[in-house]
Amino acid sequence: MNKIVLLIPYYNNSIGLIKSLNSIDASEELDIIIVDDGSKNKFDEVILRKNFKAKGTLYFEYFKKNQGIEFALNHGLKISLEKGYKYTARLDCGDVCLGKRFAIQAAFLDQNTEVKIVGSNVLAVDNNDNYLYSINLPLNDKEIKNKMYFNSMLIHPAILFTTSIINAIGFYSTNHKSAEDFAFFFAISKKFKMANIEQYLTQIEINDKGISIQKRRQQVKARIQIIKENFYFGYYPIYGLIRNYILLIMPYTIILAIKKRVKNERFS
């Protein structure tokens, strides 16, 4: 068994899943847990194993009916804890690993033991892998925690964290639909140090059929609720609430057009 396990929730996207597995560098040492959230479009385990070149084992879990990504993630996390993996990473179907992502992130946590979760800067592309924009995130713990009130300062498919922190913070919230990752990161921020690596280690696909766009209003509303739950009277929470209320009423087409034009999304 490796010390790293990669958790991939799956729902009706076999092409994206193959693409993601293909992107993992052959030198990487990690196992993968794929949780099928009651899909109708099933994947072929044999084909997936052929497309996984890294040094590790694929594990498959199946829900009989669709329950939602937060339940799929929590199921995978329970297995990660039970098997005793030191680190748990995340990736979504269609997203791509760049370089030796997992080795780099694990080495960072090994060398910075006070940090328990690490992400990275990210490249965003469209459905045809055309570059859209870059996401450049704060790197240090203090800046990440302050700017979490604006938006998530960790990109969910780009993270790797120490599995044992689940014993202290619990699992993904099932009460914040489409923003379970934001709630999860806030919970971690209350007890542990966080960081991002400046390198671009993950490429995410901006899919107009993806959950983050289809359920964007629900996601922003949930984010506002999470900010309120963690609110204090200060610049970052107040500005963050105002910013998210503006995003709630602004059409996503305008937001995406701005990001494409700027080409470099910085959180300032």
N, C-alpha and C positions, 0 to 999 in steps of 0.2 A: 504493500500500500504506500502511496506517495504521501507527502505532508500537505499537499494542496489538492483541494477538490473544487471543480468548477460547477456551479449550479446554473442550469439552463431550463427555464420554464418553456413548454412547447404548446402551441395552439394553432393548428392548421397552417403551418408554414414549413413544409419539408424542404423546399428549395433553399429557404433562408437558413435552416438548420445545417444543411450540408455545406453551404457557403461559410458559415461560422466555424464549423469543425475543420474545414480545409485551411482556414487562416491560421490555425495554431501551429507554431513552429515545431518541426519534428524533434528538436532537441529538448523541448519542454517536458518536464516531469510532473504530471498531474493526472488525476482521475476526474471523471465527469459524471454528474447525476443529471439525467434528463427526465423531467417530470411532465408527462402528457396530461394536460388539463382537460380531459374529456373530448379530445379532437375527433372530428369526422374524417379529416384528411390525415390518415395515419402515416407515420414514417416506417421505413424498412430498416430494421436493426442491422441486417447484413450490409446494406449499402452504407449506413452510417459508420460502421466499423472500418470499412474500406477507405472512408474519407478522413478517418482520424489517424494521423501519422505520429502523434506524440507518444511518449513513453508512459502509458497508463491504461486504465480500464474504464470502459463505459458501463454505467448502470442505468437501467430503465425502470421508471415507475409510471403507473397508469391510473388515472382517475376514471371511474365509470361514467361520470357526468361532469360537465364544466362547473367549476366552483369559483374560479377567479384567480388571478395571478398571485395574490397575497397568500392564498391557501396552498398553491403549488410551491411557492417559495418556502413557506413554513414547513411543508412536508420534506422538502429537500434539506432544510437546515437541521431538522430533527435527525435525519440520517447522517448528516455530517458530524453532528455531536456524538451520536451513538458509535460511529466508526472511529472517532478520535482524530479527525483531521486537524492539523495545526492551523491551517489557513483555509478560508472559503472565499472563492472569487465568484464574480457574476458576469454573465454575458446573455444577450438576447438574440433570438433567431434573426439572422440577416446582418448582425453587427460583426465587425472584423477585428481580430487581434493584430497589432502591428509589432513586428520584431519579436524579441523574447520577452513579451510583456510580463508573464507570470514570474519568471526567474528574476526579473528586475524588481518587481513589486515585493516579492518575498525577501529578496536580499535587503531591500530598504527597511522592511519591518524587522528583519533579523538584526540590522545595524542600529535601528532606532527603536529600542524596546519600549520606550514610553508611548510611542504611537501605536494605536491598535487598528486603524483603518487607513488605507491609502488609495487614492484614485490617481488620475493623470489628466493631462490636457487631451482634448479629443478633436477629431476631424469629423465634420458632418457632410454626408453625401446624399444625393437623391436615389430613387429606385434604380437608376442606371449607373450608379457609382460616379456620377458627375459631382465634382467638388462644389459645395455650397458655402460653407464658412468654417472657421476654426473656433473652438471654445477654449479660451485661456482662463484658467481658474486660479484663485489664490492658493499659495503653496503651504503657508504656515498655519498652525492651529488657531491662533488668535483671529487672523483675518477670515479664515473659513467660518469660524463660529459667529463672528459679527455679521458677515454677509449672508449667512444662512437665512436671515430674515428677509432678504431680497428674493432669493430663489435657492434651489439646491446647489451647494458649492462642491458637491461630489456627483459625478455622472454615474448613475446606477450600473450600467453595463461595464463600467471601467474600474470597479472597486475590487479590492482584496482586503480581507480583514481577519483578525485573530478569532477563530471560531468560538473560543471559550467566553468571549464577551456576551454571548447569548445568555449565559447563566446569570449575568448581571442586569441586562436590559430587557430580556424577553425577546419574543419573535416579532415579525412584521405585524403592524396593526391591521385589523380587519374592519376598522371603523372609519378609515379614510380612503375611500375608493379612488383609485387612479393617482393617489399620492402616498401610497404605503411606504415608498422609499424615502420621501421627505420626512415623514414621521419617524422612520427608523433612524435616519441620520441625526435628527434632533435628539432622540433618546440616547444615541451613542455620545453626542456632544456634551451631554450632562455629566458623563462619568469618565470619558477617555479623550486622549489627544488624537487629532486627525491631521492628515497631510495629503497633498497632491504632489505628483512628480511632474516636472516641467515638460518632459518628453510627451509626444503624441503616441500613446500606446494602444489606443482603441479608435476605431472608425465606426460611427453610428449612422444608421440609415434613417433618413427622414421620410417616412412613408405616409402618404395622405390617408391610408387606411389603418394606420397604427393607432393604438389605444391613446397615446399622448395627444393626438390630433382629433380623433373622433370624439374623445371625451374631454376635450380641452377645458370647457367651462366647468365641468365637474372637478377636474384636476385643480384649477385655479381656486375654486370655492373651497376645496379641501385644504389647499395650501394656506388660504386665509385663516381657516379654522385652526390649523396647526400653529400658525404664528400667534393667534390670539391665546392659545393654550400655553404658549411659552413667552407671553408678552411681559415686558417691563417698560417703564416710562424712560425712553432713551431714543437717540437718533435712529439707530438701526431698525428697531421694531416699528417705529412710527413711519419712517420712510418706506419700510418694507410693506406695510399695510397699504399705504397710498399707492405704491407701485403696483401691487397685485390687484387692487380695485380698478386701476386704469387698464391693466391687462385683461381683466374680466370683461370689459366692455369693448375692447379694441378687437376688430376682426383679425384672425390669425394670418390672413393673406397679407395684411399690412406689416405685421411683425416679421413674417418670413421675408418679405421684400426688403425690409430694413436690414435684416441679418445678411441677406445675399449681397446687398450693396456695400455694407461695411466690410464683409468677408472675414471679420476678426472680432468675435464677440468677447469682450473683456468685461469682467464684473467689477465695476468701480463705484 
